[in-house]
Amino acid sequence: MARTVIPFGPQHPVLPEPVHLDLVVEDEKVIEARPSIGFVHRGLEKLAETKDFIEFVYVAERICGICSFIHGQTYCQAIETIMNIAVPPRAVYLRTVWGELSRLHSHLLWLGLMADGMGFENLFMHTWRVREKILAIIEATTGGRVIFGSCKVGGVRRDIDAAAITRILGELNEIEKDMRGLTKILLDDNSVKARLCGVGVLTRAQAHDLGCVGPMMRASGIAQDMRQLGYAAFNEIKVEPITRTEGDSYARCAVRCGELFQSLDIIRQAFAKIPDGPVEVKVTGNPTGETITRTEQPRGEVVYHLKATGTKFLQRFRVRTPTFANLPAMLQVLPGCDLADVPMIILTIDPCISCTER
């Protein structure tokens, strides 16, 4: 049978960011997928040599808009490790809350895009309506909607008072009711199950051998979550990884839907335990040393490597993002699927190209 090469992307209705795949197909079956990335490379890692380590928090947050806060948090944690800075307990709890709000808005954005890709325009609009409520909470507490700007080396720039905490908890109760209905619509729909169940299967062994991270890994039965390392306030907050064993496209959707409610639970735990006290400490001197820091982004583990030599500029800044770790698995699950399944499989992986290319 003759083989044809069909270009997929970089412009495609299901892709919020540009990635190009050359799909080798026989009839309607995908035989091979060849990626081409680099459309939005911005040289952010090189900027570490020209922006001082305090200013660079803003650059780190702009690696990606969707998961910006945790990028800034991970960078700050790395600097604080090198400089042996003790962050106030209240600040690490606030970082935990904002990190989970970031995860909520990222997963709701994904859910809306998934619904749109399926042709569920109403579900798309209702999901993003709920996401707006999360963004409103973020804006009220940080001053930003997508780029928070609230994390700094040594703590955070803003506090959340008791009245605001009470108001946020009430709003989260209403948001949870909305999310229960939205996720039920997606996961219980027969057409969704027909298109996702048994499609794009990644076995547990494949997920392990290919180094998958995040929901893609947990949907294949591996219960690993960087929040279990105990960074920020997670040494005092209970986190159980959301897992499935099927490893297919439906399982990846179910894991993300489960993580929506997990994030709500974490925020409630954090607000129940948050101590009083300052939210920042004064930072003096320049960093000297080298460290690796790992945190859990909405798409999985992100790894930061920093090297400093005693000046105000870092010598080396390197990031391994979750989408970069999951790209080999994406190329693994596409061969054998129908051409029409490719957009749905890619959406279940939830690629973030800005993170990947920096």
C-alpha positions as CSV (number, residue, x, y, z in Angstrom):
1,M,0.0,0.0,0.0
2,A,1.3,3.4,-0.9
3,R,2.4,5.7,1.9
4,T,1.6,9.4,2.0
5,V,3.1,12.2,4.2
6,I,0.4,14.5,5.6
7,P,1.5,17.7,7.4
8,F,-0.3,18.4,10.7
9,G,0.3,21.9,12.1
10,P,1.8,24.2,13.0
11,Q,-1.6,25.9,12.4
12,H,-4.5,23.6,13.3
13,P,-7.8,24.2,15.1
14,V,-6.9,21.9,18.0
15,L,-3.4,23.5,18.6
16,P,-3.3,26.6,20.8
17,E,0.4,26.8,20.1
18,P,2.4,25.8,17.0
19,V,3.9,22.3,16.6
20,H,4.4,20.5,13.3
21,L,4.1,16.8,12.6
22,D,4.7,15.0,9.4
23,L,2.3,12.1,9.6
24,V,3.2,9.1,7.4
25,V,0.0,7.3,6.6
26,E,-1.2,4.2,4.8
27,D,-4.8,4.9,3.7
28,E,-6.3,6.3,7.0
29,K,-3.8,4.7,9.4
30,V,-0.8,6.6,10.9
31,I,2.4,4.6,10.5
32,E,4.9,7.2,11.8
33,A,5.0,10.7,13.2
34,R,8.0,13.0,12.7
35,P,8.0,16.2,14.8
36,S,9.3,19.6,14.0
37,I,9.5,22.1,16.8
38,G,11.2,25.5,17.3
39,F,8.5,27.9,16.1
40,V,8.4,30.0,19.3
41,H,12.0,29.6,20.6
42,R,12.8,32.9,22.5
43,G,16.2,32.2,24.0
44,L,14.9,32.7,27.6
45,E,17.7,30.5,29.2
46,K,20.4,32.8,27.7
47,L,18.8,35.8,29.4
48,A,20.0,34.5,32.7
49,E,23.4,35.9,31.8
50,T,22.1,39.4,31.3
51,K,19.2,39.7,33.9
52,D,20.2,39.7,37.6
53,F,18.9,36.8,39.6
54,I,16.2,38.9,41.3
55,E,14.9,40.3,38.0
56,F,15.0,36.8,36.4
57,V,11.9,35.7,38.4
58,Y,9.8,37.7,35.8
59,V,11.6,35.9,32.9
60,A,11.0,32.5,34.5
61,E,7.3,33.2,34.9
62,R,7.1,34.1,31.2
63,I,8.4,30.7,30.0
64,C,4.7,29.8,29.8
65,G,1.6,31.8,30.4
66,I,-0.6,28.8,31.3
67,C,1.6,27.5,34.1
68,S,3.5,30.7,34.8
69,F,3.3,30.8,38.6
70,I,4.9,27.4,39.2
71,H,7.7,28.4,36.9
72,G,8.4,31.4,39.1
73,Q,8.0,29.4,42.2
74,T,10.4,26.7,41.0
75,Y,13.0,29.3,40.1
76,C,12.7,31.0,43.5
77,Q,13.0,27.7,45.3
78,A,16.2,26.9,43.4
79,I,17.7,30.3,44.3
80,E,16.6,29.9,47.9
81,T,18.3,26.5,48.1
82,I,21.6,27.9,46.7
83,M,21.5,30.9,49.1
84,N,20.1,28.9,52.1
85,I,17.2,31.3,52.5
86,A,14.4,30.2,55.0
87,V,11.1,31.3,53.4
88,P,8.4,32.2,56.0
89,P,5.8,29.5,56.6
90,R,2.9,31.7,55.6
91,A,4.6,32.4,52.3
92,V,5.1,28.8,51.4
93,Y,1.4,28.2,52.1
94,L,0.4,31.1,49.8
95,R,2.7,29.7,47.1
96,T,0.9,26.4,47.5
97,V,-2.5,28.0,47.1
98,W,-1.5,30.0,44.0
99,G,0.1,27.0,42.5
100,E,-3.1,25.0,42.8
101,L,-5.1,27.9,41.4
102,S,-2.7,27.9,38.5
103,R,-3.3,24.1,38.1
104,L,-7.1,24.7,38.1
105,H,-7.0,27.4,35.4
106,S,-4.7,25.2,33.3
107,H,-6.8,22.1,33.5
108,L,-10.0,24.1,32.9
109,L,-8.4,25.6,29.8
110,W,-7.5,22.1,28.7
111,L,-11.0,20.9,29.3
112,G,-12.5,23.7,27.2
113,L,-10.1,23.0,24.4
114,M,-10.9,19.2,24.6
115,A,-14.6,20.0,24.4
116,D,-14.0,22.3,21.4
117,G,-12.0,19.7,19.7
118,M,-14.9,17.2,20.2
119,G,-17.4,19.8,18.7
120,F,-19.0,20.5,22.1
121,E,-19.2,24.3,21.8
122,N,-21.5,24.7,24.7
123,L,-19.3,22.7,27.0
124,F,-16.3,24.7,25.8
125,M,-18.0,28.0,26.7
126,H,-19.3,26.9,30.0
127,T,-15.9,25.5,31.0
128,W,-14.2,28.8,30.2
129,R,-16.9,30.6,32.1
130,V,-16.0,28.6,35.2
131,R,-12.3,29.2,34.4
132,E,-13.0,33.0,34.5
133,K,-14.1,32.6,38.1
134,I,-10.7,31.1,39.0
135,L,-8.9,33.9,37.1
136,A,-11.0,36.4,39.0
137,I,-9.7,34.9,42.3
138,I,-6.2,35.0,41.0
139,E,-6.6,38.7,39.9
140,A,-8.1,39.7,43.3
141,T,-5.2,38.1,45.2
142,T,-2.2,38.8,43.0
143,G,-3.2,41.7,40.7
144,G,-2.6,39.5,37.6
145,R,-4.8,37.0,35.7
146,V,-2.4,34.8,33.9
147,I,1.1,36.1,34.9
148,F,0.7,36.4,38.7
149,G,3.9,38.3,39.6
150,S,3.4,37.5,43.2
151,C,6.4,35.1,43.8
152,K,9.8,36.5,44.7
153,V,13.1,35.2,46.1
154,G,12.5,35.0,49.8
155,G,8.7,34.8,49.8
156,V,5.8,36.4,48.1
157,R,4.8,40.0,47.4
158,R,1.2,39.9,48.6
159,D,-0.8,38.4,51.4
160,I,-4.4,37.1,51.6
161,D,-6.3,38.3,54.6
162,A,-8.8,36.2,56.6
163,A,-11.9,37.9,55.0
164,A,-10.5,37.2,51.5
165,I,-9.9,33.5,52.5
166,T,-13.5,33.1,53.6
167,R,-14.8,34.7,50.4
168,I,-12.5,32.5,48.3
169,L,-13.6,29.3,50.0
170,G,-17.2,30.2,49.4
171,E,-16.5,30.8,45.7
172,L,-14.6,27.5,45.4
173,N,-17.7,25.7,46.7
174,E,-19.7,27.1,43.8
175,I,-17.0,26.4,41.3
176,E,-16.8,22.8,42.5
177,K,-20.5,22.4,41.8
178,D,-20.0,23.7,38.3
179,M,-17.0,21.5,37.7
180,R,-18.9,18.4,38.8
181,G,-21.4,18.9,36.1
182,L,-18.9,19.8,33.4
183,T,-16.6,16.8,34.0
184,K,-19.6,14.5,34.2
185,I,-20.8,15.7,30.8
186,L,-17.4,15.0,29.2
187,L,-16.6,11.7,30.9
188,D,-20.1,10.1,30.7
189,D,-20.8,11.0,27.1
190,N,-21.0,8.0,24.8
191,S,-19.5,9.7,21.8
192,V,-16.5,10.8,23.9
193,K,-16.0,7.3,25.1
194,A,-16.3,6.0,21.6
195,R,-13.5,8.3,20.4
196,L,-11.2,8.0,23.4
197,C,-11.5,4.6,25.0
198,G,-8.8,2.2,23.7
199,V,-7.3,5.0,21.5
200,G,-3.7,6.2,21.9
201,V,-2.8,3.5,24.5
202,L,0.5,4.0,26.4
203,T,1.3,1.0,28.6
204,R,2.8,1.3,32.1
205,A,6.1,-0.1,30.9
206,Q,6.2,2.4,27.9
207,A,5.4,5.3,30.2
208,H,8.2,4.3,32.5
209,D,10.8,3.6,29.8
210,L,10.0,6.8,27.9
211,G,10.3,8.9,31.0
212,C,6.7,10.3,31.0
213,V,5.6,12.7,33.6
214,G,2.3,14.2,35.0
215,P,-1.2,13.0,34.0
216,M,0.2,11.2,31.0
217,M,2.3,9.0,33.3
218,R,-0.4,8.6,36.0
219,A,-3.0,7.6,33.4
220,S,-0.8,4.6,32.7
221,G,-0.8,3.5,36.3
222,I,2.4,5.1,37.7
223,A,1.5,6.9,41.0
224,Q,4.2,9.5,41.0
225,D,3.7,13.2,41.8
226,M,6.5,15.7,42.6
227,R,4.2,17.3,45.2
228,Q,5.0,14.2,47.3
229,L,8.6,15.5,47.7
230,G,7.2,17.9,50.2
231,Y,8.2,21.2,48.6
232,A,6.3,24.4,49.5
233,A,3.7,23.3,52.1
234,F,3.3,19.8,50.7
235,N,5.1,18.2,53.7
236,E,2.0,19.2,55.7
237,I,-0.7,18.7,53.1
238,K,-1.9,15.3,52.0
239,V,-1.6,14.6,48.3
240,E,-2.5,11.2,46.7
241,P,-1.7,10.9,43.0
242,I,-4.8,10.5,40.8
243,T,-4.2,7.4,38.6
244,R,-5.8,5.2,36.1
245,T,-4.5,1.9,34.6
246,E,-5.9,1.9,31.1
247,G,-3.3,4.3,29.6
248,D,-5.6,5.4,26.8
249,S,-6.9,8.8,25.8
250,Y,-9.9,8.5,28.0
251,A,-7.8,7.7,31.1
252,R,-5.7,10.8,30.5
253,C,-8.9,12.9,30.5
254,A,-10.2,11.2,33.6
255,V,-6.9,11.9,35.5
256,R,-7.0,15.6,34.7
257,C,-10.7,15.8,35.7
258,G,-9.8,14.2,39.0
259,E,-7.0,16.6,39.6
260,L,-9.4,19.5,39.4
261,F,-11.1,18.4,42.6
262,Q,-7.7,17.4,44.1
263,S,-6.5,21.0,43.7
264,L,-9.7,22.3,45.4
265,D,-9.0,19.9,48.3
266,I,-5.3,21.1,48.6
267,I,-6.4,24.8,48.6
268,R,-8.9,24.0,51.4
269,Q,-6.2,22.2,53.4
270,A,-3.8,25.0,52.9
271,F,-6.2,27.7,54.1
272,A,-7.2,25.6,57.1
273,K,-3.5,25.2,58.2
274,I,-2.0,28.5,57.0
275,P,0.0,30.1,59.9
276,D,0.2,33.8,60.7
277,G,3.4,35.7,60.2
278,P,5.4,37.6,57.6
279,V,5.3,36.7,53.9
280,E,8.9,37.6,52.9
281,V,12.4,37.9,54.2
282,K,15.1,40.3,53.1
283,V,17.6,38.9,50.6
284,T,21.2,40.0,50.6
285,G,24.3,38.9,48.7
286,N,24.6,37.0,45.5
287,P,24.1,33.2,44.9
288,T,27.0,30.9,44.8
289,G,26.5,27.2,44.0
290,E,24.6,24.8,41.9
291,T,21.2,23.0,42.4
292,I,18.5,21.0,40.8
293,T,14.9,21.7,41.8
294,R,11.8,19.7,40.8
295,T,8.1,20.6,41.1
296,E,4.8,19.4,39.7
297,Q,3.4,21.6,36.9
298,P,-0.1,21.0,35.6
299,R,1.4,18.8,32.9
300,G,3.9,17.1,35.1
301,E,7.4,17.3,36.6
302,V,9.5,20.4,35.7
303,V,13.2,20.3,36.4
304,Y,15.3,23.5,37.0
305,H,19.1,23.5,37.0
306,L,20.8,26.6,38.2
307,K,24.5,27.4,38.5
308,A,25.8,30.6,40.1
309,T,29.3,31.9,40.7
310,G,28.8,34.7,43.2
311,T,27.8,37.5,40.8
312,K,24.3,38.9,40.4
313,F,24.0,37.0,37.1
314,L,23.5,33.2,36.9
315,Q,26.2,31.3,34.9
316,R,23.7,28.7,33.8
317,F,20.0,28.3,33.7
318,R,18.4,25.1,32.3
319,V,14.8,23.9,32.3
320,R,13.4,20.5,31.4
321,T,9.6,21.0,31.0
322,P,6.9,18.3,31.2
323,T,5.9,18.5,27.6
324,F,9.5,18.0,26.5
325,A,9.5,14.8,28.6
326,N,6.2,13.6,27.1
327,L,7.0,14.2,23.4
328,P,8.6,10.7,22.9
329,A,5.5,9.1,24.3
330,M,3.3,11.2,21.9
331,L,5.3,9.8,19.0
332,Q,4.8,6.4,20.5
333,V,1.0,6.4,20.7
334,L,0.3,8.0,17.3
335,P,1.4,5.1,15.1
336,G,-1.5,2.7,14.6
337,C,-4.3,5.2,15.1
338,D,-6.7,6.6,12.5
339,L,-5.8,9.9,11.0
340,A,-9.0,11.4,12.5
341,D,-7.8,10.4,16.0
342,V,-4.6,12.4,15.9
343,P,-6.1,15.7,17.1
344,M,-7.9,14.0,20.0
345,I,-4.8,12.1,21.1
346,I,-2.7,15.3,21.0
347,L,-5.3,17.2,23.1
348,T,-5.3,14.4,25.7
349,I,-1.5,14.9,26.1
350,D,-2.1,18.7,26.5
351,P,1.2,19.9,25.0
352,C,2.6,23.2,26.0
353,I,4.9,24.3,23.3
354,S,6.0,27.6,24.9
355,C,7.3,25.7,27.9
356,T,9.0,23.2,25.6
357,E,10.8,25.8,23.4
358,R,11.4,28.7,25.8
